[in-house]
């Protein structure tokens, strides 16, 4: 073994022949079955294991592997969960090899260690036997040669341990100071020199100190060099001593023996701080110091001295016994024995590391249970269980699962959005429970016993649960948190969805998240709709119902409004027709006919003229430029959208004044006069036929199928004036058409006028009291 390995582990493998334990393909091989380690050092215990790769056509996988030192009735305790090994053990397992590392070795670590693994196969658990026996020893300073003199001794010292390999390197100390390095230490030692040794690289683990200068045959050995006691308890410190029975033919007798703690070597019994609390029991070269009612001030280094009748026969045992005093406290630690095991192990634990062989008593809810050891195995821990252990008069605090948590809210009254709220959870438990919060069964990260909501919002309302857990169980308490707040922005829905068509039933629904519940009312175009609340029905809906609707929701904390435009689709309404410009119109100028109708969606406008198949124009306006008599006749305005159509018929009358004829006859020859008379007669006859011809919807059979309504006619008269170079005007005046025409006949010799009456198909027609007249006048030169 190399010095490097020895320095790291301070371990001696006493038996390195591998041991095999196998059955049906399951094997564990330990590197060694016996290992020795020095107190304070680190030790590695290793093994390899095998198992069948497949069993009954199922692949084998290792679910758990661990080391243990205790087993009871088939229950195995994972070493990692043992509080005595807390933070001192590690597993390094890979490729079917597992190594247990134990740091800072203690004498209590001496035990039989075994490895166990568990697979997914039925009966696929296996423990390697016989295991590995670990022994823990201390370094000892040994005197190889000694030459005694009256006032000093020459000696050669070696550092010994059954766990040390050969050729180890050591550090030597005189008291607490480093003296030298080397495998041995040779020097002259006086009566006050106290020597100890440590392995190089592990200087924190010293051997017990020894006093080199001593007379041959004088010695003191302490039962333990470190003792821990509880405050108020009684502790025993023991030693054995030897001396030569005869020196220079004189029998040796013990004249005095005592314990002391100070350099003055004063007998402890004479110390007033120990008055009435110390006793010596010395017999057969053994002496025990008993200290009662331990106090914290009793913590000290205790040494034993005896004095004989021989010259120089005084001897003090080194290094002495260190006593530490702590509060009387037993604690119960709990651990799961293995990952897949339901069993738990309770350990009666003390900071003084009381020996395992001492007698313990276990209680559950005041009733004695279990055996007399420091360990208690439990399969089930009930929420009502309360366990404690006792050793002598010392009793541990009870351990139990958390009681039902108490949840409190900082705000005693109503919780209003924007304020600060604190939730506090508390639960009686030992050991202390860890508490976490859930909201609506979802974990709130970072929230512990106290959970603050600042500022609180409406989204924070809900069911809160405080769950408290310790090693013995979990309990939960819930509380619903109500938050009051102003209405959120209302949601407005229209039913049915899609386009809204005139004549159907429509429902407007308004909802707003609020606490307390909000009151909602409706407005249309900023006018309150009386009686309308969250639900407003329009049945049947009409074109007049379209517009902007607002839902206003209000509670104690505020008001919110949402608006929605309701668009109603409907067929065109009855068209209206107008003529522009108004007044007298010069021959050769332009006249614009305008047709308009209310419709949604917007309608398309098409113009036709009687006895003509082609479309005259599209759009609202139809303009006639360079107007002449032949422009007279029936005109149709068709208005149409996706919901339906309407039509309006318009008759344009063109008349000529008699002054035009008189002027023409005077200025022409007889032949021209004859032609003009003839043309006049023909013109008058044609006009007469035109005026007598009825105007029926059937006159435009090719368009009548598209017309749903015919409107009351408009009347227009056009008179030519003398000069065609002068402007042509159109005079349009509302009023009863018969009075208007009589007025024009009195003022001018109007030849004729024509009227067009608009009729409705499928709808009842209401006669329009307003007629439109247009006069085109041509005065004499």
C-alpha positions in Angstrom: 0.0 0.0 0.0 1.4 3.4 -0.9 1.9 6.2 1.5 -0.6 8.3 -0.4 -3.4 5.8 0.1 -2.5 5.4 3.7 -2.5 9.1 4.3 -5.9 9.6 2.7 -7.8 6.8 4.3 -5.7 5.9 7.4 -7.2 2.4 6.8 -5.7 -1.0 7.1 -7.4 -3.9 5.2 -6.8 -6.8 7.5 -8.3 -9.4 5.1 -8.2 -8.7 1.4 -9.6 -12.1 0.1 -12.9 -11.3 -1.7 -15.9 -12.9 -0.2 -18.7 -14.1 -2.5 -22.3 -14.6 -1.5 -24.6 -15.6 -4.4 -27.8 -17.3 -5.2 -29.6 -17.6 -8.6 -27.4 -15.0 -10.2 -27.4 -12.5 -7.4 -23.9 -11.8 -5.9 -22.1 -9.3 -3.7 -18.3 -9.3 -3.5 -16.6 -7.2 -0.8 -13.1 -5.9 -1.3 -12.3 -6.8 2.3 -14.3 -8.2 5.2 -12.3 -6.4 7.9 -11.1 -2.8 7.9 -9.4 -0.8 10.6 -9.5 3.0 10.7 -8.0 5.7 12.9 -10.3 8.0 14.9 -10.9 11.2 12.9 -9.8 9.8 9.6 -11.8 8.8 6.4 -12.4 5.3 5.4 -13.8 3.6 2.2 -15.7 0.4 2.2 -16.3 -1.1 -1.3 -18.1 -3.9 -3.0 -19.2 -5.1 -6.5 -22.6 -6.7 -7.2 -24.2 -8.7 -10.0 -27.8 -9.8 -10.8 -29.5 -11.6 -13.7 -30.2 -9.3 -16.7 -33.5 -10.9 -17.5 -36.0 -12.9 -15.4 -39.1 -14.4 -17.0 -38.6 -12.3 -20.1 -38.4 -9.1 -18.1 -35.3 -6.8 -18.0 -33.9 -6.3 -14.5 -33.3 -2.8 -13.2 -31.9 -1.8 -9.8 -34.4 0.4 -8.0 -32.4 1.1 -4.8 -29.1 0.3 -3.2 -27.7 1.2 0.2 -25.4 0.3 3.1 -26.7 -0.5 6.6 -25.5 -1.7 10.0 -28.8 -2.6 11.6 -31.5 -5.0 10.6 -34.5 -6.2 12.5 -37.1 -8.7 11.3 -36.3 -8.0 7.7 -36.3 -4.2 8.1 -33.2 -2.5 6.9 -32.1 1.1 7.8 -30.2 3.1 5.2 -27.1 4.4 6.7 -27.6 7.8 5.1 -30.7 8.4 7.1 -29.0 7.6 10.4 -28.6 10.9 12.4 -25.3 9.5 14.0 -23.8 9.6 10.5 -25.4 12.9 9.3 -23.2 14.6 6.8 -20.4 12.0 7.3 -21.4 9.3 4.7 -21.4 9.3 0.9 -22.2 6.6 -1.7 -20.4 6.4 -5.0 -22.2 3.7 -7.0 -21.6 3.1 -10.7 -21.2 0.1 -13.1 -22.2 -2.4 -10.5 -19.7 -1.1 -8.0 -20.6 0.8 -4.8 -18.3 2.5 -2.3 -19.3 3.7 1.1 -17.2 6.7 2.4 -17.3 7.5 6.1 -15.6 10.8 7.2 -14.3 11.9 10.6 -14.4 8.3 12.1 -15.6 7.9 15.6 -15.2 5.0 18.0 -19.0 4.5 17.7 -18.6 3.8 14.0 -17.1 0.5 14.7 -19.7 -2.0 13.4 -20.5 -4.6 10.7 -21.4 -2.9 7.4 -23.5 -4.7 4.7 -24.6 -3.7 1.2 -28.1 -4.4 -0.1 -29.7 -3.8 -3.5 -33.3 -4.1 -4.6 -34.4 -4.8 -8.2 -37.8 -4.7 -10.0 -38.0 -8.5 -10.1 -40.1 -10.6 -7.7 -37.9 -11.6 -4.7 -35.2 -9.5 -6.4 -33.7 -8.1 -3.2 -30.3 -9.2 -2.1 -27.9 -8.5 0.9 -24.2 -9.3 0.7 -22.9 -11.4 3.6 -20.9 -11.6 5.8 -20.3 -7.8 5.4 -17.3 -5.7 6.4 -16.2 -5.3 10.0 -14.9 -1.8 10.7 -12.8 -1.2 13.8 -11.7 2.2 14.9 -8.6 2.8 17.0 -6.4 5.6 18.2 -2.7 6.4 17.8 -0.5 5.5 20.8 2.9 6.8 21.7 5.2 3.9 22.5 8.6 4.2 24.3 11.0 1.9 22.4 14.2 2.7 24.5 14.5 4.6 27.8 17.6 5.7 29.7 16.6 7.1 33.1 18.5 9.8 34.8 17.9 11.7 38.0 16.4 14.8 36.3 15.7 13.7 32.8 15.2 10.6 30.6 16.6 9.8 27.1 14.0 8.0 25.0 13.2 6.8 21.5 9.5 7.1 20.7 7.4 5.5 18.0 3.8 6.2 17.0 1.8 2.9 16.9 -1.6 1.7 15.8 -3.0 -1.6 14.6 -4.5 0.3 11.7 -1.3 1.9 10.4 0.6 0.6 7.4 4.4 0.5 7.4 6.5 3.5 6.6 3.9 6.0 7.7 5.1 9.6 8.3 4.3 11.4 11.6 4.2 14.8 13.2 5.4 14.9 16.8 4.1 17.4 19.4 5.3 18.6 22.8 2.1 19.8 24.4 0.4 21.7 21.6 3.5 22.8 19.8 5.0 21.0 16.9 8.4 19.4 17.8 9.6 17.5 14.7 8.6 15.2 11.9 9.7 11.6 11.3 8.9 7.9 11.8 10.5 8.0 15.3 11.3 10.7 17.8 14.5 10.5 20.0 15.2 13.3 22.5 15.9 14.2 26.2 12.7 14.6 28.0 12.2 16.4 31.3 9.5 15.7 33.9 7.1 18.2 32.3 7.3 17.1 28.7 3.9 15.7 27.4 4.3 14.1 24.0 1.7 13.1 21.3 1.8 12.2 17.6 -0.3 12.5 14.5 -0.2 11.1 10.9 1.1 13.6 8.5 -1.7 15.1 6.5 -4.2 14.4 9.4 -2.8 16.6 12.1 -6.2 17.2 13.6 -6.3 13.6 15.0 -3.6 13.5 17.7 -2.8 10.5 19.8 -3.3 10.8 23.6 -0.4 12.6 25.3 2.0 10.7 27.4 4.5 11.8 30.1 7.9 10.3 29.1 9.8 11.2 32.3 8.6 8.7 34.9 10.0 6.1 37.1 9.9 2.6 35.8 6.7 0.7 36.8 4.6 3.8 37.5 1.5 4.3 35.2 -2.1 5.6 35.1 -4.7 4.5 32.5 -8.0 6.3 32.1 -11.1 4.5 31.1 -12.0 7.3 28.7 -10.2 10.5 27.9 -13.5 12.4 27.0 -16.8 12.3 29.0 -20.0 14.2 28.4 -22.5 14.8 31.1 -25.9 16.5 31.5 -26.3 19.5 33.7 -27.7 18.4 37.0 -26.8 14.7 36.5 -24.1 12.5 38.1 -21.0 11.5 36.2 -18.2 8.9 37.0 -14.6 9.4 35.9 -12.4 6.3 36.4 -8.8 5.2 36.0 -6.5 2.3 37.0 -2.9 2.9 38.3 0.2 0.7 38.8 3.5 1.1 40.8 6.5 -1.1 41.7 5.7 -3.1 44.8 9.3 -3.0 46.1 12.0 -0.4 45.5 15.5 -0.9 47.0 14.2 -3.8 49.2 11.4 -1.5 50.6 7.7 -2.3 50.1 5.8 0.4 48.3 2.7 1.8 50.0 0.1 4.4 48.7 0.1 7.3 51.1 -2.3 9.5 49.2 -4.4 9.5 46.0 -6.7 12.3 44.7 -8.1 14.1 41.6 -7.4 17.6 40.6 -8.1 20.1 37.9 -5.7 22.9 38.4 -1.9 23.2 38.1 -1.7 23.6 41.9 -2.5 19.9 42.2 -5.0 20.7 45.0 -7.3 17.8 46.0 -10.7 18.3 44.3 -12.4 17.6 47.7 -10.9 20.7 49.1 -12.2 22.9 46.4 -15.2 24.9 47.8 -16.9 24.8 44.3 -17.2 21.0 44.6 -18.0 20.9 48.3 -20.5 18.2 49.0 -20.7 17.1 45.4 -17.6 14.9 44.9 -16.8 11.4 46.1 -13.8 9.0 45.6 -14.2 5.3 45.4 -10.7 3.8 45.2 -9.9 0.1 45.6 -7.6 -2.5 44.1 -5.6 0.1 42.1 -8.8 1.5 40.6 -10.1 5.0 41.5 -13.4 6.5 40.5 -14.3 10.2 40.8 -18.1 10.8 41.2 -19.4 14.3 40.6 -23.0 15.0 41.5 -25.4 17.8 40.3 -23.2 18.7 37.4 -22.8 22.4 36.6 -21.5 24.0 33.4 -18.5 25.3 35.5 -17.5 21.6 36.1 -16.4 21.3 32.5 -12.6 20.9 32.8 -9.6 18.5 32.4 -9.4 16.1 35.3 -6.2 14.2 36.3 -5.4 11.5 38.9 -2.3 11.6 41.1 -1.0 9.1 43.6 1.9 9.4 46.1 3.9 6.5 47.5 6.4 6.1 50.4 9.2 5.7 47.9 11.6 8.5 47.1 10.4 10.2 43.9 7.3 8.0 44.1 4.8 10.7 43.0 3.0 10.1 39.7 0.3 12.0 37.7 -1.6 10.3 34.9 -1.7 12.0 31.6 -3.3 13.3 29.5 -6.3 13.3 31.9 -10.0 13.2 31.2 -11.9 16.1 29.5 -15.4 16.5 30.9 -18.0 18.5 28.9 -21.4 19.5 30.4 -24.5 20.2 28.4 -28.2 20.8 29.1 -30.1 17.6 29.9 -31.6 16.9 26.6 -32.7 13.8 24.7 -33.9 14.2 21.2 -35.9 11.9 19.0 -34.7 11.6 15.4 -36.8 9.9 12.8 -35.7 8.4 9.4 -37.2 6.3 6.7 -35.3 3.0 6.7 -35.3 2.8 2.9 -36.8 4.5 -0.1 -39.3 1.8 -0.7 -39.9 0.8 2.9 -43.0 2.1 4.9 -41.0 1.7 8.2 -39.6 4.5 10.2 -37.0 4.4 12.9 -37.0 6.6 16.0 -33.7 7.2 17.7 -33.3 8.5 21.2 -30.4 10.8 20.6 -28.2 13.0 22.8 -25.4 15.4 22.1 -23.4 13.5 24.7 -23.4 10.4 22.6 -24.6 8.1 25.3 -23.6 4.4 24.9 -26.0 2.2 23.0 -26.1 -0.3 25.8 -27.8 2.1 28.3 -31.5 1.4 29.1 -34.1 3.5 27.4 -37.9 3.6 27.8 -40.3 4.6 25.0 -43.8 6.1 25.5 -46.7 6.9 23.1 -49.3 9.3 24.5 -48.0 8.5 28.0 -48.2 4.7 27.5 -45.0 2.6 27.6 -44.2 1.0 24.3 -41.4 -0.9 22.6 -38.2 -2.3 24.0 -35.4 -0.9 26.1 -33.0 0.2 23.3 -32.3 3.6 21.9 -34.1 2.6 18.6 -37.8 2.2 18.0 -39.3 0.9 14.7 -42.7 2.1 13.6 -44.7 1.1 10.5 -47.4 3.7 10.9 -47.3 7.1 12.6 -50.8 8.3 13.4 -51.6 12.1 13.4 -52.6 11.6 17.0 -49.4 9.9 18.1 -47.0 11.6 20.5 -43.8 9.7 21.3 -41.0 10.5 23.8 -38.1 8.5 25.3 -36.6 8.5 28.7 -33.2 7.6 30.1 -33.1 7.6 33.9 -34.6 10.8 35.0 -34.0 12.5 31.7 -37.0 12.8 29.3 -37.0 13.9 25.7 -39.5 16.3 24.3 -42.4 14.6 22.6 -42.5 14.3 18.8 -45.8 14.5 16.9 -47.3 15.4 13.6 -48.5 19.0 13.0 -51.8 19.9 14.6 -54.5 21.4 12.4 -53.0 24.7 11.2 -54.5 28.0 12.3 -54.9 30.6 9.5 -55.5 34.3 10.2 -56.0 37.3 8.0 -54.6 40.7 9.0 -57.7 42.6 7.8 -60.6 41.9 10.1 -63.2 43.6 8.0 -63.9 43.7 4.2 -60.9 43.2 2.0 -60.9 45.9 -0.7 -58.8 45.8 -3.9 -55.6 47.8 -3.5 -55.2 47.3 0.2 -52.5 45.2 1.9 -53.4 41.8 3.3 -51.2 39.3 5.2 -52.1 35.6 5.6 -50.5 33.9 8.6 -50.4 30.2 9.2 -49.3 28.5 12.4 -49.3 24.9 13.6 -48.1 23.2 16.8 -45.6 20.4 15.8 -42.4 18.9 17.0 -40.1 19.0 15.3 -41.2 22.3 13.9 -43.3 22.0 10.7 -42.6 23.5 7.4 -45.6 25.4 6.1 -46.4 26.2 2.4 -49.4 27.9 0.7 -51.6 26.8 -2.1 -54.2 28.9 -4.0 -56.9 26.9 -5.7 -54.7 23.8 -5.3 -51.7 25.4 -7.0 -48.5 25.8 -5.0 -47.5 29.4 -4.3 -43.8 29.5 -4.7 -41.8 31.2 -2.0 -44.7 31.5 0.4 -44.1 30.1 3.9 -45.9 30.8 7.2 -46.5 34.4 6.3 -47.8 35.3 2.9 -48.3 39.0 2.0 -50.5 40.4 -0.8 -49.6 44.0 -1.3 -51.5 45.4 -3.0 -54.2 42.8 -3.3 -56.2 42.5 -6.5 -59.4 40.8 -7.6 -57.3 38.0 -9.1 -56.1 37.2 -5.6 -59.5 36.0 -4.4 -59.9 32.3 -4.1 -59.4 29.3 -1.8 -56.1 29.4 0.1 -54.7 26.3 1.8 -51.9 26.2 4.4 -50.2 22.8 4.5 -47.8 22.1 7.4 -45.5 19.1 7.3 -42.8 17.5 9.4 -41.2 14.1 9.5 -44.3 12.6 11.2 -47.1 13.9 9.0 -49.0 16.6 7.1 -52.1 18.6 8.0 -53.9 21.3 5.9 -56.3 24.1 6.7 -58.2 26.1 4.0 -59.7 29.6 4.0 -61.6 31.5 1.2 -60.4 35.0 0.6 -63.1 37.4 -0.6 -61.9 40.6 -2.3 -64.3 43.5 -3.0 -63.6 45.6 -6.1 -65.1 47.9 -8.7 -66.6 46.4 -11.8 -64.2 45.3 -14.5 -64.8 46.4 -18.1 -68.2 45.0 -18.9 -68.5 42.4 -21.6 -71.3 43.0 -24.2 -72.5 40.1 -26.4 -75.1 40.1 -29.2 -77.3 37.1 -29.9 -77.6 35.7 -32.5 -74.1 36.3 -33.7 -73.4 37.5 -37.3 -75.3 40.0 -39.3 -78.4 41.6 -37.8 -81.3 41.8 -40.2 -84.4 44.0 -39.8 -87.4 42.0 -38.5 -85.5 39.4 -36.5 -85.2 39.1 -32.7 -81.9 40.3 -31.1 -80.7 40.1 -27.5 -78.0 42.3 -26.0 -76.4 40.8 -22.9 -74.1 42.7 -20.5 -71.9 41.2 -17.8 -69.3 42.6 -15.5 -67.0 41.0 -13.0 -67.5 42.9 -9.7 -67.8 42.3 -5.9 -70.3 43.1 -4.7 -72.3 42.4 -7.8 -72.8 45.5 -10.0 -76.1 47.0 -11.3 -76.1 47.4 -15.1 -78.2 49.7 -17.3 -78.3 50.4 -21.0 -78.1 53.6 -23.0 -78.7 54.1 -26.7 -76.9 57.1 -28.3 -76.3 58.4 -24.7 -80.0 58.2 -23.9 -81.1 55.9 -21.0 -83.2 52.9 -22.0 -85.8 52.6 -19.3 -86.3 49.2 -17.9 -83.3 47.6 -19.6 -80.9 45.8 -17.2 -78.3 43.2 -18.0 -80.4 41.7 -20.8 -82.1 43.9 -23.4 -84.3 42.3 -26.1 -85.2 43.9 -29.4 -88.0 41.9 -31.0 -88.5 42.5 -33.9 -85.5 44.8 -34.5 -86.0 47.7 -37.0 -83.7 50.1 -38.8 -84.5 52.7 -36.2 -82.9 50.4 -33.5 -79.4 50.7 -35.0 -77.0 52.9 -33.2 -74.4 52.9 -30.4 -75.4 51.0 -27.2 -73.6 51.5 -23.9 -73.8 49.2 -20.9 -72.9 50.9 -17.6 -72.2 48.7 -14.6 -71.8 50.2 -11.1 -71.3 49.1 -7.5 -70.0 50.7 -4.3 -66.4 51.0 -5.7 -66.9 52.5 -9.1 -68.5 52.5 -12.6 -67.3 51.0 -15.9 -68.9 51.4 -19.3 -68.6 49.4 -22.5 -70.1 50.5 -25.8 -71.1 48.5 -28.9 -72.5 49.6 -32.2 -75.5 47.6 -33.4 -75.7 47.6 -37.2 -79.1 46.6 -38.6 -79.3 45.5 -42.3 -82.5 46.5 -44.1 -83.9 46.9 -47.7 -84.0 50.4 -49.2 -86.7 52.7 -48.0 -89.0 54.7 -50.4 -86.7 56.7 -52.8 -87.0 60.5 -53.1 -86.2 62.4 -56.4 -85.1 66.0 -56.9 -84.1 68.2 -59.9 -81.2 70.6 -60.0 -80.8 73.5 -60.7 -83.9 75.2 -59.7 -85.4 78.2 -61.5 -85.4 78.9 -65.3 -83.2 76.6 -67.4 -81.7 77.8 -70.7 -82.0 75.5 -73.6 -78.8 73.6 -74.1 -77.8 73.6 -70.4 -77.7 70.6 -68.1 -80.3 69.2 -65.7 -79.4 66.8 -62.9 -81.9 64.3 -61.5 -81.1 63.0 -58.0 -82.4 59.9 -56.4 -81.8 59.0 -52.7 -83.0 56.3 -50.3 -82.1 55.1 -46.8 -80.6 51.5 -46.9 -78.1 49.3 -45.1 -75.9 48.2 -46.6 -75.6 51.1 -48.9 -77.7 50.7 -52.1 -76.8 50.8 -55.7 -78.7 53.3 -58.0 -79.5 52.6 -61.6 -81.4 55.0 -64.1 -83.6 53.9 -67.0 -85.7 55.7 -69.6 -89.0 54.3 -70.9 -88.8 52.3 -74.1 -85.0 52.1 -73.9 -83.2 48.9 -72.8 -79.9 50.4 -72.0 -79.0 51.8 -68.6 -78.9 55.6 -68.7 -76.8 56.1 -65.7 -75.7 54.6 -62.3 -75.3 56.4 -59.0 -77.4 58.9 -57.1 -77.3 61.5 -59.8 -78.4 61.4 -63.5 -77.3 64.5 -65.5 -78.8 65.5 -68.9 -76.6 67.9 -70.8 -77.7 70.1 -73.6 -81.4 69.5 -72.8 -83.8 69.4 -75.7 -87.5 68.5 -76.2 -86.7 64.9 -77.1 -85.4 64.4 -73.6 -88.9 64.3 -72.3 -90.4 61.0 -71.1 -90.5 58.5 -68.3 -87.4 57.9 -66.2 -86.9 55.1 -63.6 -84.6 55.2 -60.5 -84.0 51.7 -59.2 -82.5 51.4 -55.6 -81.1 48.0 -54.7 -79.0 46.3 -51.9 -78.6 42.7 -50.7 -81.7 42.9 -48.6 -84.1 44.2 -51.4 -84.9 46.9 -53.9 -87.2 49.9 -54.5 -88.0 52.0 -57.6 -89.2 55.5 -58.4 -90.7 56.6 -61.8 -90.1 60.1 -63.0 -91.8 61.8 -66.0 -90.0 64.7 -67.6 -92.4 67.0 -69.6 -90.8 69.3 -72.2 -93.2 72.1 -73.5 -92.7 74.9 -76.0 -94.2 78.5 -75.6 -96.5 79.9 -78.4 -94.3 82.9 -78.7 -91.8 80.7 -80.4 -94.2 79.8 -83.2 -95.4 83.3 -83.8 -91.9 84.6 -84.3 -91.1 81.7 -86.7 -94.2 82.3 -88.9 -93.6 86.1 -89.2 -90.0 85.8 -90.4 -90.3 83.1 -93.1 -91.8 82.6 -96.5 -95.0 80.8 -97.3 -93.3 77.6 -98.0 -91.5 77.7 -94.8 -94.7 78.7 -93.0 -96.5 75.7 -94.5 -93.7 73.5 -93.3 -93.7 74.9 -89.9 -97.5 74.7 -89.6 -97.3 71.1 -90.7 -94.6 70.4 -88.2 -96.6 72.2 -85.5 -99.6 70.1 -86.2 -97.6 66.9 -86.2 -95.9 68.0 -83.0 -99.3 68.8 -81.3 -100.8 65.5 -82.4 -97.8 63.6 -81.0 -97.9 65.4 -77.7 -101.6 64.7 -77.5 -101.0 61.0 -78.0 -98.3 61.1 -75.4 -100.5 62.8 -72.9 -103.3 60.3 -73.5 -101.1 57.3 -73.3 -101.4 55.6 -69.8 -98.4 55.1 -67.7 -98.4 51.6 -66.2 -95.8 49.6 -64.4 -96.0 47.1 -67.3 -94.5 49.6 -69.7 -91.1 48.4 -68.6 -91.6 44.7 -68.4 -87.9 44.0 -68.5 -87.3 46.0 -65.2 -90.6 45.6 -63.4 -89.5 42.3 -61.9 -86.8 44.1 -59.9 -89.1 46.9 -58.6 -90.7 46.4 -55.3 -92.3 49.8 -54.8 -93.3 52.7 -57.1 -93.4 56.2 -55.5 -95.9 59.0 -56.3 -94.8 60.9 -59.4 -93.0 64.2 -59.8 -94.2 66.7 -62.3 -91.7 68.7 -64.5 -92.5 71.2 -67.2 -89.7 72.5 -69.5 -90.3 75.7 -71.6 -87.9 76.8 -74.3 -87.0 80.5 -74.4 -86.2 82.6 -77.4 -82.4 82.4 -77.5 -80.8 79.1 -77.2 -77.6 80.8 -76.6 -79.0 82.1 -73.3 -78.8 79.9 -70.2 -81.4 77.2 -69.5 -82.8 77.0 -66.0 -84.9 74.6 -64.1 -87.3 75.9 -61.5 -88.4 73.3 -59.0 -90.9 74.3 -56.4 -92.7 72.0 -53.9 -96.5 72.2 -53.7 -99.7 70.8 -55.2 -99.0 70.2 -58.9 -102.4 71.3 -60.1 -102.2 74.8 -58.6 -98.6 75.1 -59.9 -99.7 74.2 -63.4 -102.6 76.7 -63.4 -100.3 79.4 -62.3 -97.9 78.7 -65.2 -100.8 78.7 -67.7 -101.9 82.1 -66.6 -98.5 83.5 -66.8 -97.5 81.9 -70.0 -99.2 80.0 -72.8 -98.0 76.6 -71.7 -98.9 74.1 -74.3 -99.2 71.1 -72.0 -97.8 69.4 -69.0 -97.5 65.8 -68.1 -97.8 63.9 -64.8 -96.2 60.6 -63.8 -97.8 58.7 -61.0 -95.6 56.3 -59.0 -97.2 53.1 -57.8 -96.2 50.5 -55.2 -95.9 46.8 -55.9 -96.5 44.7 -52.8 -96.7 47.7 -50.5 -99.4 50.2 -49.9 -98.7 53.6 -51.5 -99.2 56.8 -49.6 -99.7 59.8 -51.9 -97.0 62.4 -51.6 -98.5 65.9 -51.1 -95.5 67.5 -52.7 -95.0 67.6 -56.5 -91.9 68.9 -58.4 -92.3 71.3 -61.3 -89.7 72.2 -63.8 -90.2 75.0 -66.4 -87.9 75.6 -69.4 -88.8 78.9 -70.9 -87.8 80.5 -74.3 -88.9 84.1 -74.5 -89.3 86.1 -77.8 -86.6 88.2 -79.2 
